[in-house]
Structures are given as C-alpha cells and as structure tokens.
Amino acid sequence: MDLKSLVKTKTFWTGVSGVIAAVGGAVTGAMDPGTAIQTGIGSLLAIFLREGVAKG
C-alpha cells in the first residue's frame, strides 16, 4: 500500500485525528500526560497496524 492509498482510508484519518486530540488535550491540560501518550500511541498503532495487515 503506498502513501496515496493510505491517505484515502478512514483508519488513517481516524488515527491522525486521535493524535491531534491527544496533543491538544495534553497542551490544554484537558488530559494528563499519561493519558495523552496512551491515546497518541494507540492512534499511531491503528495506522501502522492497518498498513501491516494490508501488506500481509
């Protein structure tokens, strides 16, 4: 799967929005740092797991 097709997936954009929400929550103080890190890592995992399953 190349970058063009990855950007067209809902999973990618959901992961990106999760990372943005985690950063925003940490910066504004709405989330404690541990929760923000867990949310960001989980969102990134969703993107890369989707890519790995598509290649496999």
N, C-alpha and C positions, 0 to 999 in steps of 0.2 A: 504494500500500500504506500503510495507516495504522498507527499505533503498536500497536494491538491485534493486528493480524495479524502484525506484525513480531515481537512478543514471543513468538508461538506457534511460530516457526521454530527448527529445530535450529541453523541457521547463526548466528542471533543469540546463542543461549546458549553456543555454542562460542566465539564472539568475545568475549563477556563473560568467560567463564572464562579465556581467553587473556590478557586484560587484567589480570584479578585475579592470575593466575600470574606475569605479568611484574612487577607491582608488588610482590607478595610475594617474588619472587626477588631483586629489587633491594634491598628493605628488609632482608631477612635476610642478604644477601651471597652467596646461592647463585648469582646471576647477576651478571656485571659490568654496569655501566650501559649499555654499548653494546648488549649482547645483549638486555637488558630493554626498551630503547627499540625495537629492531627487532621484538621479539615483540609488544609493545603496538601498534605501528603496523600490523603485519601483521594482527593481530586486528581492529583497527578498520576496516582496509581491507576485510576479509571481510564485515563487517556492512554497510558503505556500498555496496560493490560489489553485494552481493545486492539491496539496495534499489534501486540504479540499474538493474540488469538487469530487475527485476520491473516497474519503471515503463516501461521501453523497450519 
